[in-house]
Amino acid sequence: FSCVDVRLSVHRCEYDGKLSLTTVNASHFRVYARANMQKHGGRHVVTALCSNRGAPHHSCGPFSLIQIAGYALRGRNNVYFMCVEFIDGRFVGYAPVVEAGEGEDGDSEAYIGLSTSRDGVSWSAWTRVLKSERDVDLGAKKFRYRSLDQPVCGLLRRDGRTTLYVQREVAGIYSPGQDCCNKPRTRLEAVDITRWLA
């Protein structure tokens, strides 16, 4: 495997985030992993196509960065991780996303994004399925580049509906008005995403 990790303190690929694997067909699957594009923040996603034919030893091609229409891979923008499934002949991906603007405290937007792809590498523009907030470093009182909320990997498909579950108020991630003693309890929220997958 190859990877993308530009953090100065790291001398090897850590694969330090969630991995997502999805079947493409009877002989191939794709793996998705975190790419650390900067020393802090700037996370993105890489993918590799792998073969099942040599099981239990799988052969994978090199990792490459995914491309998302209308999403700039720049500055402190952050796709923290991406859950991917292969549904009805296409890839469906969902992720906690932060578009952080240019400056340290510039305009920003945090949300749970949904995207689809035919090849697993080139993705449609994010559909914002749920609004979130950026987290802060409590000691420095500066914004960081994660979303307070994160999707649960694994869509529920039942009775013609597709539901995405989101963990709201993830422990250890704080908004400006929160601290370790002043934070709502984490909870799951169900989001009907059927209309975006029609």
SULKA-V541425 format. One record per residue. SS is DSSP state (@ for helix, = for strand, . for the rest). OMEGA is omega as a letter, one per 30 degrees, with the letter a starting at -180 (* if undefined). Layout:
SS&OMEGA / SS&OMEGA
This chain:
.&l / .&l / .&l / .&l / =&a / .&l / .&a / .&a / .&a / .&a / .&l / .&l / .&a / .&a / .&a / .&l / .&l / .&l / .&l / =&l / =&l / =&l / =&l / .&l / .&a / .&a / .&a / =&l / =&l / =&l / =&l / =&a / =&l / =&l / =&l / =&a / .&l / .&l / .&l / .&a / .&l / .&l / =&l / =&a / =&l / =&l / =&l / =&l / =&a / =&l / =&l / .&a / .&a / .&a / .&g / .&l / .&a / .&l / =&a / =&l / .&l / .&l / .&l / =&l / =&l / .&l / =&a / =&a / .&l / .&a / .&a / .&l / .&a / .&l / .&a / .&l / .&a / =&l / =&a / =&l / =&l / =&l / =&a / =&l / =&l / =&a / =&l / .&l / .&l / =&l / =&l / =&a / =&l / =&a / =&l / =&a / =&l / =&l / =&a / .&a / .&a / .&a / .&l / .&a / .&a / .&l / .&l / .&l / =&l / =&a / =&l / =&a / =&l / =&a / =&l / =&a / =&l / .&a / .&l / .&a / .&l / =&a / =&l / .&l / .&l / .&l / =&a / =&a / =&l / =&l / =&l / .&l / .&l / =&l / =&l / =&l / =&a / .&a / .&a / .&a / .&l / =&l / =&l / =&a / =&l / =&l / =&l / .&a / .&a / =&l / =&l / .&a / .&l / .&l / .&l / =&l / =&a / =&l / .&l / .&l / =&l / =&a / =&l / =&l / =&a / =&l / =&l / =&l / .&l / .&a / .&l / .&l / .&a / .&l / .&a / .&a / .&a / .&l / =&a / .&a / .&a / =&a / .&l / .&l / .&l / .&a / =&l / =&l / =&l / =&l / =&l / =&a / .&a / @&a / @&a / @&a / @&a / .&*
